[in-house]
Protein backbone atom coordinates (compact mmCIF):
# COMPACT_ATOMS: atom_id res chain seq x y z
CA UNK A 1 0.00 0.00 0.00
CA UNK A 2 2.91 2.33 0.75
CA UNK A 3 4.10 2.13 -2.84
CA UNK A 4 0.61 2.90 -4.16
CA UNK A 5 0.46 5.91 -1.84
CA UNK A 6 3.75 7.07 -3.35
CA UNK A 7 1.86 7.48 -6.65
CA UNK A 8 3.32 4.39 -8.26
CA UNK A 9 1.13 2.69 -10.84
CA UNK A 10 -0.33 -0.68 -9.95
CA UNK A 11 1.62 -2.35 -12.78
CA UNK A 12 4.88 -0.81 -11.52
CA UNK A 13 4.17 -2.05 -7.99
CA UNK A 14 3.37 -5.55 -9.30
CA UNK A 15 6.66 -5.64 -11.19
CA UNK A 16 8.51 -4.26 -8.16
CA UNK A 17 7.10 -6.94 -5.87
CA UNK A 18 7.84 -9.70 -8.34
CA UNK A 19 11.41 -8.52 -8.95
CA UNK A 20 12.39 -7.36 -5.46
CA UNK A 21 10.62 -9.93 -3.29
CA UNK A 22 10.74 -12.88 -5.68
CA UNK A 23 6.95 -13.31 -5.74
CA UNK A 24 5.27 -14.80 -8.73
CA UNK A 25 3.61 -12.27 -11.00
CA UNK A 26 0.20 -13.74 -10.17
CA UNK A 27 0.76 -13.47 -6.40
CA UNK A 28 2.05 -9.90 -6.83
CA UNK A 29 -1.14 -9.01 -8.73
CA UNK A 30 -3.28 -10.45 -5.91
CA UNK A 31 -1.38 -8.54 -3.22
CA UNK A 32 -1.49 -5.25 -5.14
CA UNK A 33 -5.18 -5.78 -5.93
CA UNK A 34 -5.96 -6.22 -2.23
CA UNK A 35 -3.91 -3.12 -1.34
CA UNK A 36 -5.68 -1.08 -4.02
CA UNK A 37 -9.14 -2.17 -2.81
CA UNK A 38 -8.13 -1.26 0.77
CA UNK A 39 -6.87 2.14 -0.39
CA UNK A 40 -10.16 2.85 -2.20
CA UNK A 41 -12.18 1.74 0.84
CA UNK A 42 -10.09 3.94 3.13
CA UNK A 43 -10.62 6.98 0.88
CA UNK A 44 -14.36 6.38 0.65
CA UNK A 45 -14.61 5.79 4.41
CA UNK A 46 -12.71 8.99 5.15
CA UNK A 47 -15.24 11.05 3.21
CA UNK A 48 -12.68 12.41 0.76
CA UNK A 49 -14.12 15.23 -1.32
CA UNK A 50 -13.68 14.25 -4.98
CA UNK A 51 -13.54 17.86 -6.15
CA UNK A 52 -10.77 18.59 -3.67
CA UNK A 53 -8.87 15.50 -4.76
CA UNK A 54 -9.21 16.41 -8.46
CA UNK A 55 -7.96 19.92 -7.63
CA UNK A 56 -4.91 18.52 -5.84
CA UNK A 57 -4.09 16.12 -8.66
CA UNK A 58 -4.57 18.89 -11.23
CA UNK A 59 -2.21 21.13 -9.27
CA UNK A 60 0.43 18.38 -9.11
CA UNK A 61 0.15 17.68 -12.83
CA UNK A 62 0.42 21.39 -13.64
CA UNK A 63 3.59 21.60 -11.54
CA UNK A 64 5.01 18.51 -13.27
CA UNK A 65 4.16 20.02 -16.65
CA UNK A 66 5.92 23.26 -15.72
CA UNK A 67 9.04 21.43 -14.52
CA UNK A 68 9.09 19.30 -17.67
CA UNK A 69 8.82 22.40 -19.86
CA UNK A 70 11.57 24.17 -17.91
CA UNK A 71 13.94 21.20 -18.18
CA UNK A 72 13.18 20.61 -21.88
CA UNK A 73 11.75 17.10 -21.45
CA UNK A 74 9.20 16.72 -24.25
CA UNK A 75 8.15 13.18 -23.30
CA UNK A 76 7.33 14.30 -19.74
CA UNK A 77 5.43 17.32 -21.13
CA UNK A 78 3.31 15.05 -23.31
CA UNK A 79 2.70 12.61 -20.45
CA UNK A 80 1.58 15.30 -18.00
CA UNK A 81 -0.58 16.98 -20.67
CA UNK A 82 -2.27 13.67 -21.51
CA UNK A 83 -3.01 12.98 -17.85
CA UNK A 84 -4.48 16.45 -17.43
CA UNK A 85 -6.59 16.01 -20.55
CA UNK A 86 -7.91 12.69 -19.29
CA UNK A 87 -8.51 13.89 -15.73
CA UNK A 88 -10.34 17.02 -16.83
CA UNK A 89 -12.06 15.43 -19.87
CA UNK A 90 -10.66 18.08 -22.21
CA UNK A 91 -10.08 16.04 -25.37
CA UNK A 92 -12.29 15.71 -28.41
CA UNK A 93 -12.87 12.09 -27.39
CA UNK A 94 -14.71 13.36 -24.30
CA UNK A 95 -17.34 15.46 -26.05
CA UNK A 96 -20.95 14.49 -25.71
CA UNK A 97 -22.80 13.08 -28.66
CA UNK A 98 -25.01 15.40 -30.67
CA UNK A 99 -28.66 15.04 -29.74
CA UNK A 100 -31.90 15.73 -31.51
CA UNK A 101 -34.60 18.09 -30.25
CA UNK A 102 -36.02 15.23 -28.19
CA UNK A 103 -32.77 14.45 -26.36
CA UNK A 104 -32.03 11.26 -28.30
CA UNK A 105 -28.64 10.64 -29.82
CA UNK A 106 -28.43 11.10 -33.58
CA UNK A 107 -25.56 8.60 -33.88
C-alpha positions, 0 to 999 in steps of 0.5 A: 500500500505504501508504494501505491500511496507514493503514486506508483502505478499498480503495474509498476508495484506488481513488477517491483514486488515480483522482482524485489521480493521474488513473488510470482507475478500472479501473487504480486497481482493479488497482493497489489489488488488487495492493497488497491481495494483497501486504499479505495475503501479507506478513501471512501470511508474517510469522506474524501471530497472528490472535487478537492482530490481532483484539484490537488491532482490537477495542481500536481500535474500542472507543476510537473508540466511546468518542470518538464517544460523548464527542463526541456523534457518533451516526453514528460510534457506530453505525459503530464498533458495527456493525464491532465486532458484525461482527468479534466475530460478536455479532449475531443474524445470526451465530447458528448454526442449530438442530440436531436430536439427530443434528447435522443442521440443522432448517432 
